Amino acid sequence: MSENLVEKREHARHRVLKGGRLAFDDGGGVDCMVRNLSSTGARLDGVSPIGLPESFTLVIEIDHFRRRCHPVWSHNKRIGVAFD
């Protein structure tokens, strides 16, 4: 018996596999892997939520993409961010 899964997100997600970087205001940052992307946020892998600032800039150099964002959920080394 299978259940129908209902997508509750307002904006469609697009699966991606791109290298990214979280750039912090103090000049620091951390590399990450962008796993999905929408017009309002993204899921990032390889990032520990411990010590993350309240907001930062997600940079995907290959796409010339820069968006200010903040974390909205985390699980192990995965975080979800919402764009400001």
Secondary structure as UniProt FT lines:
FT   STRAND          14..23
FT   TURN            25..26
FT   STRAND          29..37
FT   STRAND          41..45
FT   TURN            50..51
FT   STRAND          56..60
FT   HELIX           61..63
FT   STRAND          65..75
FT   TURN            76..77
FT   STRAND          78..83
//
